[in-house]
Amino acid sequence: MKLFAKNILLATGWAKDQLLTIEQGVIQVITDGSEQQADQVVATVIPGMVNCHSHAFQRAFAGFSEQGSEGKDSFWTWRNVMYQFLEQLSVEDAELIATQLYIEMLKAGYTRVAEFHYLHHDNNGQPYTKLSEMAKALFKASKNSGLGLTMLPVLYQYSGFGQQPPNHGQRRFINSIEQFNQLVSDCAQLAQETPNTNVGIAPHSLRATDKEGINQAVAHVRSIDKQAPIHIHIAEQQKEVDDCIAHYGKRPVQWLLDNITVDKHWCFIHATHIDESELSGMIETGAIAGICPTTEANLGDGIFPTTEFMARQGTIAIGSDSHISVNPVEELRLLEYAQRLIKQQRAILATTATPSVGLNLWQQAAKGGAQSTSSNTGEIAVGKQADLLVLDQAKLNCFATGDKYNLDSLIFASQSNCIKDVMVNGQWVIQDYHHPLEQQSQASFSELLAKLSS
């Protein structure tokens, strides 16, 4: 396939009149070209965004937890409501929810997702005959929707620091290390059978596992793939930090850096409450900060020190987490606005080399997301997977136009979705704003929500 782009954001910057030759999902050649040489002509093209953190089933939970409790609501009360909600979900429900979510992600500009998957067992907490039954539903959703998938089975063993026994609401999450490693192997087999997918792992958090469990799980997945991504919830809430200090005598990120071998394929999800030493340690190891601004705001988590982290060349990625929003534009906008509110300044997350905040954030998050999923994505360049977004130039023309303003207008000024077409792995999955399965998926999803809320 030959695709002609009148305006395209390459890894080297904006370029005009470029002809892309795409074979087997990969960009083989990029040259100056003309419309007559192409199979298809598009206007403005940018790289697809990677979603570094998703709990797919929580998409069906969005909107159910905003009732409040006289000013006493918190992450921990939200979690209890979530536990009650997921007791109802079947394997079929999980596939239906994920399919709807993944279509929504594609339409919003995500081309790959890291699925932090911890809903493993049946409603009674009993393992399915095949441990990967729930995970298989998400692989099917990936295949049917066309969204790239990095499956991260979650190791969840305890309810709190000190190997506290799991509570009733966590019974669907729990695996022994032997079960977990078998689950990872099963998922690796599913990835071999499903296009554009790979597998890593996610020790849920320091409170839900321990040093031995983390090391055994990492050793197993790295025996399958030496570059397997490792994700972990960490330092999301101040209570978690306090509990970790009480148990280990160290803050969570510091304990992890001191006790576990961390490399550039690790992604620290949230890492909201870190100090200067922990920030430095993350940067030294190359670990990625997986920031989820809309969920962190919704849960009252706090704000990651993004300005200081990026100023020292720290790597960031963004995620939609609980899917209170499924929109990378909103995540990046809130990422910047949170820093403006703290610093009481404007246009903070830019650099001298890249003075456009929108351009800097999109490029950094896309590349960081690719790193967090060990995927050949995140940039438009020869040898990279063809994950592309076509912007609606007519909508962008309602705001500041020109290369230097395109991403700023998209993120900070657009009032509606400007992602017109989406290509994943060399295949068009969204065309003229539509996915071929969207009507069927939305109808089934609406029926499920009605059942769950009755």
Residue pairs with C-beta under 8 A, 6 or more apart in sequence:
1 21
1 22
1 23
1 39
1 40
1 426
2 19
2 20
2 21
2 22
2 33
2 37
2 38
2 39
2 40
3 19
3 20
3 22
3 38
3 39
3 40
3 41
3 42
3 388
4 17
4 18
4 19
4 20
4 33
4 34
4 35
4 37
4 38
4 40
4 41
4 42
5 17
5 18
5 20
5 42
5 43
5 44
5 45
6 16
6 17
6 41
6 42
6 43
6 44
7 14
7 15
7 16
7 43
7 44
7 45
7 403
7 406
8 14
8 15
8 16
8 18
8 20
8 44
8 45
8 46
8 380
9 45
9 46
9 47
9 359
9 362
9 363
9 380
9 406
9 407
10 18
10 30
10 379
10 380
10 381
11 379
11 380
11 381
11 384
12 381
14 403
14 406
17 32
17 33
17 34
18 30
18 31
18 32
18 33
19 29
19 30
19 31
19 32
19 33
19 34
19 37
19 38
20 27
20 29
20 30
20 380
20 386
21 27
21 28
21 29
21 30
22 28
22 386
22 426
23 426
24 426
25 196
25 385
25 386
25 425
25 426
25 427
26 376
26 383
26 384
26 385
26 386
26 426
27 380
27 381
27 382
27 383
27 384
27 385
27 386
28 382
29 382
30 380
30 381
30 382
35 41
42 390
42 421
43 390
43 391
43 393
44 390
44 391
44 393
44 396
44 406
45 380
45 388
45 389
45 390
45 391
46 362
46 380
46 388
46 389
46 391
46 406
46 407
47 362
47 363
47 366
47 377
47 378
47 379
47 380
47 387
47 388
47 389
48 109
48 110
48 111
48 112
48 366
48 377
48 387
48 388
48 389
48 422
48 423
48 424
49 109
49 110
49 111
49 318
49 328
49 362
49 365
49 366
49 369
49 389
50 110
50 111
50 112
50 113
50 114
50 317
50 365
50 366
50 368
50 369
50 370
50 372
50 373
50 375
50 377
50 378
51 105
51 110
51 112
51 113
51 114
51 318
51 319
51 320
51 328
51 369
52 114
52 231
52 267
52 269
52 288
52 290
52 317
52 318
52 319
52 368
52 369
52 372
52 373
53 114
53 116
53 231
53 267
53 269
53 290
53 292
53 317
53 319
53 320
53 321
54 101
54 113
54 114
54 115
54 116
54 319
54 320
54 321
54 323
55 115
55 116
55 117
55 118
55 321
55 322
55 323
56 94
56 97
56 98
56 101
56 102
56 115
56 117
56 138
56 141
56 323
57 86
57 89
57 93
57 94
57 97
57 98
57 119
58 82
58 321
58 322
58 323
59 97
59 98
59 100
59 101
59 104
59 323
59 326
60 85
60 89
60 93
60 97
60 445
60 448
60 449
60 452
61 82
61 85
61 86
61 322
62 322
62 323
62 324
64 81
64 85
64 453
65 78
65 81
65 82
69 77
73 300
74 300
75 236
75 237
75 299
75 300
75 301
76 237
76 239
78 299
79 169
80 169
83 168
83 169
83 170
84 169
85 452
86 119
86 172
87 123
87 169
87 172
88 123
88 452
89 97
89 119
89 123
90 123
91 128
91 133
91 134
91 136
91 137
92 137
93 448
94 119
94 134
94 137
94 138
95 137
95 138
95 140
95 141
96 441
96 444
96 445
96 448
97 445
97 448
98 115
98 137
98 138
98 141
98 142
99 140
99 141
99 144
99 145
99 437
99 441
99 445
100 441
100 442
100 444
100 445
101 141
101 323
101 326
102 113
102 141
102 142
102 145
102 146
102 147
103 145
103 147
103 435
103 437
103 438
103 441
104 326
105 113
105 147
105 320
105 326
106 145
106 146
106 147
106 422
106 424
106 429
106 430
106 435
107 417
107 419
107 422
107 430
107 433
107 435
107 438
108 326
108 327
108 328
108 329
108 417
108 419
109 327
109 328
109 329
109 389
109 419
109 422
110 147
110 320
110 326
110 328
111 147
111 148
111 377
111 387
111 388
111 389
111 422
111 423
111 424
112 147
112 148
112 149
112 150
112 196
112 369
112 370
112 373
112 375
112 377
112 387
112 424
113 142
113 147
113 148
113 149
113 150
114 150
114 152
114 200
114 229
114 231
114 267
114 319
114 369
114 372
114 373
115 138
115 149
115 150
115 151
115 152
116 152
116 154
116 202
116 231
116 269
117 134
117 135
117 138
117 151
117 152
117 153
117 154
117 202
118 153
118 154
118 156
118 173
118 202
118 204
119 134
119 172
119 173
120 127
120 131
120 134
120 135
120 153
120 154
120 172
120 173
120 174
120 175
120 183
121 127
121 128
121 134
121 171
121 172
121 173
121 174
122 128
122 172
123 172
124 171
125 171
125 172
125 174
127 179
128 134
130 136
130 186
131 175
131 179
131 182
131 183
131 186
132 183
132 186
132 187
132 190
135 151
135 153
135 183
135 186
135 187
135 190
136 190
138 149
138 151
139 149
139 151
139 187
139 190
139 191
139 193
139 194
139 197
141 147
142 148
142 149
142 194
142 196
142 197
143 194
143 195
144 437
145 429
145 435
145 437
146 424
146 425
146 427
146 429
146 435
147 424
147 429
148 196
148 197
148 373
148 375
148 377
148 385
148 387
148 424
148 425
149 194
149 196
149 197
149 198
150 197
150 198
150 199
150 200
150 229
150 373
150 374
150 375
151 187
151 190
151 191
151 197
151 198
151 199
151 200
152 199
152 200
152 201
152 202
152 229
152 231
153 180
153 183
153 184
153 187
153 199
153 201
153 202
154 173
154 201
154 202
154 203
154 204
155 175
155 177
155 180
155 201
155 202
155 203
155 204
155 208
155 209
155 213
155 214
155 217
156 166
156 170
156 173
156 174
156 175
156 204
156 208
156 209
157 163
157 166
157 174
157 175
157 176
157 177
157 208
157 209
157 210
157 213
158 164
158 165
158 166
158 207
158 208
158 209
158 210
159 165
159 166
159 167
159 170
159 207
159 208
160 207
160 208
160 243
161 206
161 207
161 243
161 244
161 246
161 247
161 248
162 247
163 210
166 173
166 174
173 204
175 183
177 212
177 213
177 216
177 217
180 217
181 216
181 217
181 220
184 199
184 201
184 217
184 220
184 221
184 224
185 220
185 224
187 199
188 199
188 224
188 225
190 197
190 199
191 197
191 198
191 199
195 425
196 385
196 424
196 425
198 225
198 228
198 373
198 374
198 375
199 221
199 224
199 225
199 228
200 221
200 225
200 228
200 229
200 230
200 231
200 265
200 373
200 374
201 217
201 218
201 221
201 228
201 230
201 231
202 230
202 231
202 232
203 209
203 213
203 214
203 217
203 230
203 232
204 232
204 233
205 232
205 233
205 234
205 236
205 240
206 232
206 234
206 240
206 244
206 248
206 252
206 255
206 256
207 240
207 243
207 244
209 217
211 259
211 260
214 260
215 260
218 230
218 260
218 261
221 228
221 230
222 228
225 374
227 265
227 374
228 265
228 374
229 265
229 266
229 267
229 372
229 373
229 374
230 265
230 266
230 267
231 266
231 267
231 269
231 290
231 372
232 256
232 266
232 267
232 268
232 269
233 269
233 270
234 240
234 252
234 253
234 256
234 268
234 269
234 270
234 271
235 241
235 251
235 252
235 253
235 268
235 270
235 271
235 272
235 273
235 274
235 278
236 269
236 270
236 271
236 272
236 273
236 296
236 301
237 272
237 273
237 301
237 302
238 273
238 302
240 252
240 273
241 251
241 252
241 273
244 250
244 251
244 252
244 255
245 251
248 255
250 258
251 273
251 274
251 275
251 278
253 268
253 271
253 274
253 278
253 281
253 282
254 275
254 277
254 278
254 281
256 262
256 268
257 278
257 281
257 282
257 285
262 285
262 287
263 285
263 286
263 287
264 285
264 286
264 287
264 288
264 315
264 371
265 371
265 372
265 374
266 285
266 287
266 288
267 287
267 288
267 289
267 290
267 317
267 372
268 282
268 287
268 288
268 289
268 290
269 290
269 292
269 319
269 321
270 290
270 291
270 292
270 296
270 301
270 304
271 278
271 282
271 289
271 290
271 304
272 296
272 301
272 302
272 303
272 304
273 302
274 282
274 304
274 305
279 305
279 308
279 309
279 312
279 314
280 312
282 289
282 309
282 314
283 309
283 312
283 313
283 314
286 315
287 315
288 315
288 316
288 317
288 368
288 371
288 372
289 304
289 306
289 309
289 314
289 315
289 316
289 317
290 316
290 317
290 318
290 319
290 372
291 304
291 306
291 316
291 317
291 318
291 319
291 331
291 335
292 318
292 319
292 320
292 321
292 322
292 331
293 318
293 330
293 331
293 334
293 335
293 338
294 320
294 321
294 324
294 325
294 330
294 331
294 334
295 301
295 319
295 320
295 321
295 322
295 323
295 324
296 302
296 303
296 304
296 321
297 334
297 338
298 322
298 324
299 322
303 338
303 339
303 342
306 316
306 335
306 338
306 339
306 349
307 339
307 342
307 343
307 348
307 349
309 316
310 316
310 349
310 364
315 364
315 367
315 368
315 371
316 364
316 365
316 368
317 365
317 368
317 369
317 371
317 372
318 328
318 331
318 332
318 335
318 365
318 369
319 331
320 326
320 327
320 328
320 331
325 331
328 365
329 410
329 411
329 414
332 358
332 361
332 362
332 365
332 411
333 411
333 412
335 349
335 361
336 348
336 349
336 357
336 361
336 411
336 412
339 348
339 349
340 346
340 348
347 355
347 357
348 357
349 357
349 360
349 361
350 356
350 357
350 360
351 360
354 360
354 363
355 404
356 404
356 405
356 407
356 408
357 408
357 411
357 412
358 406
358 407
358 408
358 409
358 410
358 411
358 412
359 404
359 406
359 407
359 408
361 407
361 411
362 407
362 410
362 411
363 379
366 377
366 378
366 379
367 378
367 379
368 378
369 377
369 378
370 376
370 377
370 378
370 379
371 378
375 385
376 383
376 384
376 385
377 384
377 385
377 387
378 384
380 388
385 425
385 426
386 423
386 425
386 426
387 423
387 424
387 425
388 422
388 423
389 419
389 421
389 422
389 423
390 419
390 420
390 421
390 422
390 423
391 406
391 410
391 418
391 419
391 420
392 418
392 419
392 420
395 414
395 416
395 418
396 406
396 409
396 410
396 414
396 418
399 405
399 409
399 413
399 414
400 408
400 409
400 413
401 409
410 418
417 433
419 430
419 433
420 430
420 432
420 433
421 428
421 430
421 431
421 432
422 428
422 429
422 430
423 429
429 435
435 441
